[in-house]
Amino acid sequence: MTSKCLFTLIRPFRNHPRSLTASHPYHARPHLPSLGRSRCPVGIAPRLYATKSTADEMIEEITEMYATAKDEFEIASEETDKKSVYAADDRQAAREELDKLKEAFEHAVRDENGEEVRRRVGNRIRELEQGVVAMEERAMED
């Protein structure tokens, strides 16, 4: 599949009566000669699939940690609003998960792909941190 080009997969459908490319002249594509064994039109390279970059791997790990920290925050927030006996322990668990998340984030930002990591997940982490701080302040008022 990787040695075939997208155009070679679409070509059989071009003349189909319900095909958009067959019915509308704006979408019609000229037939381009193929390049020998690659079966791709001239000037079009075969599609190659990318592998995950290290930034993607770091972001995936941070996103999983973010989901855990957010779940803990939501539980702690509900318990704090209800003034439950479990609220203090849940707030502590939310703070611990947030601290783990921030530590992983800071480590990832120091890497060579730090700017991309910061751009893609930095805002969510800051918002979660602000939420945890606000929840802790709300608990102190009560």
N, C-alpha and C positions, 0 to 999 in steps of 0.2 A: 504494500500500500504506500510506503514512503517513496518508492521509486516512480510512482505515477503522479502526474500533475492534476490539479483540480480541473483543468480544462478537459483533460481526457475523460474524466468522469462525467462532466456535464455534456460533452459533445453529443452523445446519443439522444439526449432529451431536447436538443435544440430544435429539431424538426417535428416534435410532438405537437399535435393540434392545440393542446391547452398550455403549451409552454409560453411564458412571457416573452422569451427571446424570439420565438417564431412569430408571434402575433403583433409585436410592436417594433417598428423599425429603429427606434431609439435604443432599444436593448439588444438589437442584433449585433453579434460579434463577427468580424471577418474571420474566415478560416485561415489559420496560420500554419505553415509547414512545420512538421515535427523534426526534432533533432535525433535522428538515428534511433538508438535503443532506449533513450530516456523517455520517449513518448510525450515530451513537453514541447510546447510551441517555442519558436525561436525567441530568445530573450527572456524566457521564464524558466527559472531554476526549479527543480523538484522541491516539494515541501519537506522540510526537515523539522522534526519535533524538538523543542527545547527541553533541556533538563532544568531542574530546580536550581536556582542560584542559592548561594549561602544566605543572602538577604531574605529570600523566600522562606528558607528553613527557619531562620531566626524569627521571622514574623509569624510563622505558623505556630512555633513554640510559645511565643509571647501572647498570641491570640488565645491559645488554650489556657494559659495562665490567667489571662484577662477574664475569660468566661468563668473560671473558678472564683476569682476575686469578686466579680460582679454578683455571682450567685450568693456568696457569703455576705456581701453588702446588702443585697435585697432582703435576705433573711434577717440580718441584724437590724435593718431599718424597720421592718415589720414588727419585730419583737420590741424595739425601742418605742415605736408608736403605741403599742399595746401595754407598755411598761411592764413587761413580763419579767419573771425572775431569771430567765435565760438571756435577757438582753445584754448584760455586761459581758458574758462569755461569748455571745455572738458578735458583739462589737470587737472584742479582742481577736476573734478568729478572722473577721473581716480585715482588721488592721494588719494581722500577720500575713494574710494572702496578698494584700496590697504591697506590703514591704518586699515580699518575695518577687512580685511582679516588677516593682520599681528597680530592684537589684538586677534582675535579668535584662530589663530595658536599658539601664545604664551600661551594663556590660556590652550589650549589642550596639549601643550608640558609639562606643569607643572603637568598634571594629571599622574596617575599611568601608563597609556599606552602611555606616551609621546614619548618614543623612537620609537615605531612603527609608530606613527603619523609623527614624524620627518623624518623617513626613507621613508615613502610612499608619502608625499606631500611636504617635505621641499625644494627639488631642484626646483620644479615648482614655488614655491613662491619666492625663491631667483632670479630665472631667470626673473620673472615678475617684481620684484623690480628693477633689473638692467635695464630692458627695460624702465621702467617709469623714472628712473634717467637719462638715456641716452636721452630720449625724452625731458625731461625738460632742459637738457644741450643744446640740439640742438635748442630748442626754445630761449634760452638766447643768443645764437650766432647770431640769426637773428635780 
